[in-house]
Amino acid sequence: MDRNGTIRNILGNMNRVRKDFTEGFSHDYGKGREDEQVAFYEARRRQGKQKEGPRLTSMLATNPTIYRIREALGVADPDYVEARKDMGMGLMDNKSKVSGQILGTLAADVTQDTTRSVYWLLNALQATGGVINEAVLAKANPNLYGKTAVINEDSGDPLRKKDRQQARSQGIYEEVAGKERLKRGYSYADDSEDPQILKRNFEPGHIASLAIPTGIAINNGLGLLTPGGGAEGYYAVLPSEDDPTKTSNMLGEIALKYVMGRTGNMLPYEEFKKVRPDITPEEYRAYKAFKYDKKEDWNPLDGDMTIGAGALKFTNEGLHGPEVQFLGRSLPVTTGVVPFAGALAGGALGVRTGRPILGGFGGGMAGLAAGTASGNLLEEERRRRNQAENELKG
């Protein structure tokens, strides 16, 4: 081949690469949240699960940046890979197109705030705790989000779409606007002519109630369960003129704490020591300095740690002992993490019983009570020792 022919081949190859890259980029950049959600639902249908699942599962499966990385590493769930492929959302057939897809996915992530929405969900400790709770309980009992074949009460066989009359007699269909459809909670197993009729094992609202025990633990640890005013040693969010530790508006106090996670500021030391005599002025000042220090410190062996310009912090000498701080919200280990762990463990054990919802809720509340009692005893003993040491020092 002469020189001109070689040049034409090179240019032709470059043009094909450009076209393939552009095709891949346009393909993935054009996808939206609805596309991701439909693929997620389809994958769960193939797995015999209800549409809704743990939020962590949903986030990982509908975030294109995350699942493209998992596909490239070969660790993506095969059911989700196949569902996306069948919807025309899978990886394409050559490296140039795939490269374009990856760049298109990253660009779409920026313009659609896909990954930032994960941060927005988890930027409150209550939400983070809820996500952890859902993931642990779903692992403890995978059937929480599953479906079961409806049984034909006459024959004892799985009920199918063609058994319409029997399904009507079993109360599975309802009429809406002159059209007959499956009632809420029922679905067909697949798109064949005569699929089985499935029923989700548990109602989503009932599953959501399993987060109540861990939610109480975290909200109490954050000092948000004091509707009449501030937590011990703190101002109320809406302070009264007569007593700033009491609220001037209980409804407003509850709303600001529940909706926005607001808490009052620490009282001045002279007022603070009246309710916390175990804390010295030096400890008070050191804690305030820790709360507002954003200098990176990745070494936990020196007693504290600061990561991400203060996004995640830890100290073993907080006002309530060891303390985790996430995005400015402090959660003591003794009165926050220990009750949360108790509620989580109790819930995980409870959902493995014959009645997962009642067992999970009851187990979570029992674990919460045990964790709260244990945490309070640990905190009381820590304060007693701290005060005794301070008195010895003079």
N, C-alpha and C positions, 0 to 999 in steps of 0.2 A: 504494500500500500504506500502511495506517495505521501509526501508531507502534507499536502492540502487535504487528502483523504483522512489522514490521522487527526488533523485539526477539526475537520467536520465531525468526526466520531466523538471527539472530546466535547465539542460544543453541544452535540446532540445529547450526549449522556448528561451533561450539566443541565440542559434544558429539561430532560426527563426527571432528573433529581429535583429541580426547582418545582416542576409541576406536581410531582408526588408529594413533596414537602408541603406545598401550598394546599393541596387537597387534604392532607392529614391535619394541618393546622386549622383550616376552615371547618373540617368535620367536628373536631373536639371543641373548638372555640364556640361553635354555634349551639352546643347543648345547654340545657337549662335545668333548673331544680326539678321541674316536673318530670323530665326524662329520667333523671336519676332516681326519683321516687318510684316511678312506674317499674323500672328495672328491679328495684329493691323489693317491691311487692311481689313481682313475678318470681323472683328467686325464693322468697319465703313461701309462696304458694307451692312451688316445686318441692320444698322441704316439708310440706304438710304443716306449716305454721301460720298463725294469723298474721295479718298485715302489720300490725303494730308490734314492735319488739323493744328490747332495752335501748335506751337512747345512745349508749356507747356503740352498740351494734349498728344502729341506724347512721350515726355520724361517720363511722369508718366505711360503711358500705355505700354511702351516697356522696362521699367527698371524692371527686375525681382525682385530685392530686394524690390522695392516700391510696386509692385502689389502683391507679396506674403504676405507682411505685411497687405495690404488692404484686401486680401482674408481671411487671418486669423482673421481679425477684423470684417469681414462681411460687409465691406463698398465698395467693388469693384463693378464696373459697371457690371450688369448681362450679357450684350451683350459681353463684353470682356471675362468674365469668361466662357461663353458658347463657344465662339470661340476658346479659348485655350483648353477647354475640348475636343471639337470635333477634334482638331489637336493632341490630346494625350499629351497636356501640362498642364492639370489641376492637382489639388491636388489628391493624390492617396487615397487608400481605408483604410489605417490604420495609427495609430499615428507614428509607427516606420518608415514607408516609408515617411510620411510627414516630420518628423524630419530630415530624410536624405535629402529630397528635400530642406528644408530650409538651411541646412548647405551647400549643393551643390550649391545653389543659391548664398550664400555669398562668397563661394570660387571662383565661376565663375565671380562674380562681381570684385573680386580682380585681377584675371588674365586677364579679358577682359576690365578692366577700365570702367565699365559701369557707376557707380555712379560718378567717377572722370570726366567722359565726361560731366556730368551736370555742374560741376564746370568750366570745360574748356569752355563750351558754355557761361556761365554767368559771366566769369571773366572780362568782359568789360561792362561798363555802357550802351554802345550802344546796346549790345546784350540783356542785362537785360531789357532795355526799349522796345526793339522790342518784347520780349516775353510777357511783360505786355500788350503792345498795342494789340497784336494778341488775347490774352485771353479776354480782355475787349470788343473788337469789336465782337468777336465770341459770347460772352454773350449777347451783345446788339442786335445782329441779327444772330441767329443760322443758318439761311438759307445761310449765306456767304459760308459755306463749304458743303452745301447740294446738292442734285440732284433732278431733276424733270422728271416725265414721259414725253416722247416725244408723241405728239398727232398725230394720223393718220389724215392727212389733208383731206382725202376723207370721212372717217366715223365719225371723231370726237372722236373716242375711243383711248385709249392708244395704241401706236404702239408696236407690238411684233416681236419676232425673226422670226416667220414664215411669217410675212408680208414683205418678202425680197424685192419684186419688188417695193412696195410702199416706203420702206425705201431707196432704190436706187434712186427713183425719188425725194425724199426729201434731197438727198445729204448726207446721213448718213454713207454710206460705201465708202471705197476707195480700190484700188487694189495696192498691194505692192508685188513685186517679183512674180507676177502671182497668188497671193492669195488675196481674198477679206476679208477685216476686217473693224471693226467699226473705224470711224475717231477719232482722238484725242478728248477727252472730253466726248465721249459716252461710255456706258457700259451696260451690261445686269444686270437686277435686282437680278437674282439668277442663280443657275445651273440647273434649270428645263428645260424641252424640249422646252417650248415656253415662255420664260420670257419677261417681258416688257423691252423696251429699254429706258434707262435713259440718261439724259444729265446733266452734272454738271452746277450749276447755274452761277458760275463765274470762269473765268480763274485764276489759281494760281498766275500768274504774276500780274494780276490786283489787286488781294487781297493784294499781297505784297506791291503794291504802296501805300496802305493806311498807311504804316509805315513811309512814307517820312516826314510828318509834325512832328511827335514825334522824328524822327531821327535828323531832323534839330535842334530841341530844345535842345537835349542832346549834339550834337556835338558843337553847339554854346556855350552852357554852359561850356563845357570842354575847350573851347578856340581853337578848331580845325578848325574853319572856317575863318582862317586868312592866306590865301595862300602866302601873301607877306612877312610874318615874324611872330614874336611872338605876343601873345595877349598883352593887355595893362599891362606894367610893367614886361614883360618877354622877354627873349632872343628868337631869332628864333631857330628852330631846327637845321638848317644849317646856322649859322650866317655869315653875311658879315664882312669882316675886317674893312670896313669903318664905318659901323653902325650895331652892333650885334643884334639890334632889327629887322633888315631887313634880308631877306634870300639871300644867294648867289646863290641859285639854286631853282627856284620856283617849277619846276616839282618834284625835290627831296623832297622839303618841303611838297608838297601836298601828295606825295606817303607815306612819313613817318607818316604824320598825319592821312591819311585815312586808310592805311593798318595796321599800328602798333599803332596808337593812341598816337604817341609821341608828347610831348610839350616841349618847351624850359624851362630852369630854371629861377627862379626869378632873376631880376637884383639886383646888390648891392644896398643898401638903398639909397646912394647918387644919384644914377640914378633913382631908383624906385620912390623917392618922387617927381621927376620932373613931372611925369604923375599922381601920386597919392598923392597930398599934404595933403590929409585928414588923412593919416596914419603916426603915430608917430614912432620913432625908437623902442620904447618899444612894440608897437603893431606889428611891423614888426618882431622883435625877438620872440615875443610870438607865432606868427603864424608859424614861421619856426620851433620852438620847438614842437608845436602841430603836425605839419605834420610828424615829424620823431619820435614822442613818441609812443611806442608800449605797454606801461604799461596798463594793464587791468583796465578799469573804466566803470562800468555798471550803474553809477548814472548820469542821464541826468540833474538832478536838479542843479548841480554845473557849468553848462554852457558848458560842453563837455562830450564826451563819447567815449570809445575805446573798441571794442569787437574783439576777435579772433586775438590777437597780432597785431592789427592795420588793419585787413582786412576790418572792418567797423568802421568808425569814424564819429563823429559829433561835431561841435562847433557852438555856437551862436555868436561868435565874430571873424569870418574869415575876410580875406581882402575884401570879397564881402558880408559881413554879415553872416547870418546863412548858414552853408555849410555842405553837406554830402560828405564823402570821402569813396570810395569803391575801395579796392585794389590799393591804391595810387593815384587814379584819383578823383579830387575834383569837385563837382557839386554844385555851389551856389544855394540856395533856390530861391532868387529873380530872377536871370537871367538864371536859369537852370530848377529848379523844377516847378516854376510857369508857364513858357511857355510850359513845357512838359504836365502839368496838363490841360492847356488850349487846347492844341492840342489833347490830349486824350479825353477830354470831347466833343470837337467839332466833332471829328471823330465818337465817340459813338452815338451822336445825328444824325449825317449825314447818318450812315449806316442803320438807321431805316426809312429812307425816301423811296420813290418809286424807286429811282435809287441809290442803296447803294454804288456803287463804286464812282460815281461822287459826290454823297452827302457826303460820308465819307471823300473823299479827300478834297473837298471844305470846309466841316465843320472843318476838321483838320487844314487846312491852315488858316481859319478864327480864329479858337481857338488859333492857334500859334501866329497870329498877335496880338490878344487881350492879350494873356498871356505875350508876349514879351513886349508890350507897358506898361502893368501894372507892370511887373517885373522891367523894366527900371526906371519907375517913382518911385517905392519903393526904388530902389537902389540909385538913384540920391538924394532922400530925406534923406536916411540914411547917405550917404556920407556928405551931407551938414550939417546935425546935428552933425555928428562926428567931422568934421573940426571945427565947431563953438565951440564945447565943448573943443577941444584941444587948440584952441586959447584963451579961457577963463582961462584955466589952466596955460597958459603962455608958 
